[in-house]
């Protein structure tokens, strides 16, 4: 059997990185490059073991970790599949979306601005395109019971989403569903960072807040196949609507 050049179990004692992590990276790479897409059935544990020249135990541990991370899911009797990206795991969920009784309430989003234009240098760098590339800017306000709670500023490479700048193109609450279904752009992962800052004039006006009031800021980079960034988004939300709770075991 020809050994996989990236995974050498016989040299495990010399490797700093455990073999199961190399198996994880192999599968993640396939997902990021579009070789595996959401809903795809991955190879069985014995076939992966043979293909990568590692033990079944190593493969099982890698798959268990990827299931725990949400990249894969198991269907009893059918196998292990590639998951769709789940934004329920986003840091965004720590905004409080419940009424006084603790019942969940629906967020309504409205598109308040959108236009095409040359992208700012900072945004172009994040999107990994040349400065001045035509981008689409979209601003949306999220409201609960008609009370503005957060504001989203989203930047897209214009040529990827033609006509999305037009007012007649409806942007649904589930924005990524439009991107996946209409524009056929798979959303495979996102990276998020959470910070806080003082509210600027524009945000204060949109959210009916006082200038310099605290806001929570969620920065997101959204990726498609091939580890290509397709969206840079900043969400600013009222700090009084944000809470964090995590059980650690």
C-alpha positions in Angstrom: 0.0 0.0 0.0 1.3 3.4 -0.9 1.4 5.6 2.2 -0.3 8.9 2.3 2.5 11.5 2.3 0.7 13.7 4.8 -0.1 11.0 7.3 2.6 8.6 8.5 1.5 6.5 11.4 4.8 4.7 11.7 6.4 8.0 12.6 3.9 8.9 15.2 6.4 9.0 18.0 8.3 11.8 16.2 5.3 13.9 15.4 4.3 16.8 17.6 0.8 16.9 16.1 -1.4 13.8 16.9 -2.4 11.7 13.9 -6.1 12.1 14.5 -5.6 15.9 14.1 -4.0 15.3 10.7 -7.0 13.2 9.7 -9.3 16.1 10.9 -7.3 18.6 8.8 -7.5 16.3 5.8 -11.3 16.2 5.9 -11.5 20.0 6.7 -9.4 20.7 3.7 -11.7 18.6 1.5 -14.7 20.7 2.8 -12.9 24.0 2.4 -11.8 23.2 -1.2 -15.4 22.1 -2.1 -14.4 18.5 -2.6 -17.0 17.7 0.1 -20.1 19.9 0.3 -23.0 20.0 2.9 -25.0 16.8 2.8 -22.2 14.7 1.2 -21.6 11.2 2.7 -18.0 10.8 3.7 -16.1 7.6 3.3 -16.6 4.9 5.9 -14.1 4.5 8.7 -12.5 1.4 7.2 -12.1 3.1 3.8 -10.7 6.3 5.4 -8.3 4.1 7.5 -7.1 2.3 4.3 -6.9 5.5 2.2 -5.0 7.5 4.8 -3.0 4.5 6.2 -3.9 5.0 9.8 -5.8 2.9 12.3 -9.6 2.8 12.5 -9.3 4.1 16.0 -7.4 7.2 14.8 -10.1 7.8 12.1 -12.9 7.3 14.7 -11.4 9.8 17.1 -11.0 12.4 14.3 -14.6 11.9 13.1 -15.9 12.1 16.7 -14.1 15.5 17.1 -15.5 16.8 13.8 -19.0 15.8 14.8 -18.5 17.6 18.1 -17.3 20.7 16.2 -20.4 20.5 14.1 -18.6 20.0 10.8 -20.0 16.5 10.4 -23.1 14.7 11.6 -24.1 11.0 11.9 -27.2 9.4 10.6 -27.7 6.0 12.3 -27.6 3.2 9.8 -26.6 5.6 6.9 -23.2 7.0 7.8 -21.5 10.3 8.5 -22.3 13.4 6.5 -21.0 17.0 6.0 -23.0 19.5 8.0 -24.5 22.7 6.8 -23.1 25.7 8.6 -25.1 26.4 11.7 -25.3 30.0 12.7 -27.2 29.0 15.8 -23.6 28.5 17.2 -22.7 32.1 16.3 -21.7 34.5 19.1 -24.7 36.4 17.8 -26.9 34.1 19.9 -25.9 35.8 23.1 -28.1 38.8 22.3 -31.2 38.4 24.4 -34.1 37.5 22.2 -36.8 36.8 24.8 -39.7 38.6 26.4 -40.1 39.2 30.1 -41.4 35.7 30.6 -38.4 34.2 28.9 -40.2 33.2 25.7 -38.3 33.5 22.5 -39.4 36.3 20.2 -38.9 36.6 16.5 -36.3 39.1 15.1 -37.5 41.1 12.1 -34.9 42.5 9.8 -35.3 45.3 7.4 -32.9 46.5 4.7 -32.3 50.2 5.3 -29.5 50.8 2.7 -27.7 49.1 -0.1 -25.4 50.4 -2.8 -22.6 49.5 -5.2 -19.3 51.3 -5.0 -15.5 51.0 -4.7 -14.6 49.2 -1.6 -12.7 50.9 1.2 -9.1 49.7 1.5 -9.6 48.0 4.9 -12.6 46.0 3.6 -10.9 45.1 0.3 -8.0 43.8 2.3 -10.2 41.6 4.4 -12.0 40.3 1.3 -8.6 39.7 -0.3 -9.4 41.8 -3.4 -7.7 44.7 -5.0 -8.3 48.2 -3.5 -11.2 49.9 -5.4 -12.9 46.6 -6.4 -16.6 47.1 -6.8 -18.4 45.9 -3.7 -22.0 45.7 -2.5 -22.8 47.3 0.8 -25.9 46.3 2.7 -27.2 47.7 5.9 -30.0 45.9 7.9 -31.7 46.7 11.2 -32.8 43.9 13.4 -35.9 44.7 15.6 -37.8 42.9 18.4 -41.4 44.0 18.9 -40.7 47.0 16.6 -37.7 48.1 18.8 -34.4 48.4 16.9 -31.9 46.1 18.6 -28.9 45.8 16.3 -27.5 47.1 13.0 -25.7 45.0 10.5 -23.2 46.3 7.9 -22.3 43.7 5.3 -19.9 43.9 2.4 -19.9 41.5 -0.6 -17.9 41.2 -3.8 -20.4 42.7 -6.3 -19.7 40.3 -9.2 -20.7 37.3 -7.0 -24.1 38.7 -6.2 -25.4 40.5 -9.3 -28.7 42.5 -8.9 -28.7 42.2 -5.2 -28.2 46.0 -5.0 -31.6 46.4 -6.7 -34.5 47.4 -4.4 -36.8 44.9 -6.1 -34.5 42.0 -5.0 -36.0 41.0 -1.7 -33.5 40.2 1.1 -35.1 37.7 3.5 -34.4 37.5 7.2 -32.4 34.3 6.5 -30.0 36.1 4.2 -27.6 33.2 3.7 -30.5 31.1 2.3 -30.7 33.6 -0.6 -27.0 33.4 -1.1 -26.9 29.6 -1.2 -30.2 29.0 -3.1 -30.2 31.8 -5.6 -26.5 32.6 -6.1 -25.3 29.0 -5.6 -22.5 30.1 -3.3 -22.0 27.5 -0.6 -21.3 29.0 2.9 -18.9 26.6 4.6 -17.7 28.4 7.7 -17.4 31.8 9.4 -14.9 33.4 11.8 -16.1 35.8 14.5 -14.6 38.1 17.0 -16.5 39.9 19.7 -15.6 43.4 21.1 -17.3 46.4 22.6 -17.1 50.1 21.8 -18.9 53.4 22.3 -21.9 54.0 20.1 -21.3 56.4 17.2 -23.8 58.9 15.8 -25.1 56.7 13.0 -25.6 53.7 15.2 -27.2 55.9 17.9 -29.7 57.3 15.4 -30.6 53.8 14.0 -31.0 52.2 17.4 -32.5 55.1 19.3 -29.6 55.3 21.7 -27.4 58.0 23.2 -24.1 58.7 21.5 -21.2 56.9 23.4 -23.6 54.4 25.0 -22.0 50.9 25.1 -22.6 48.6 22.1 -21.4 45.0 21.5 -19.6 44.6 18.2 -19.5 41.3 16.3 -17.1 41.1 13.4 -17.6 38.2 11.0 -15.8 36.9 8.0 -17.8 34.4 5.9 -16.1 31.8 3.8 -17.1 29.7 0.8 -15.3 26.7 -0.8 -11.6 27.1 -1.2 -11.3 29.2 1.9 -12.4 32.2 0.0 -13.9 35.1 2.0 -17.2 36.2 0.4 -18.5 38.5 3.1 -17.2 40.9 5.8 -19.9 41.8 8.3 -20.0 44.0 11.4 -23.0 43.8 13.7 -23.5 46.4 16.5 -26.0 45.7 19.1 -27.3 47.3 22.3 -25.2 46.1 25.2 -28.3 46.0 27.4 -29.6 43.2 25.1 -26.5 41.1 25.4 -25.8 38.4 27.9 -23.4 35.5 28.0 -23.9 32.2 29.7 -21.9 29.0 29.2 -21.9 25.8 31.2 -18.5 24.3 31.5 -18.1 20.7 32.4 
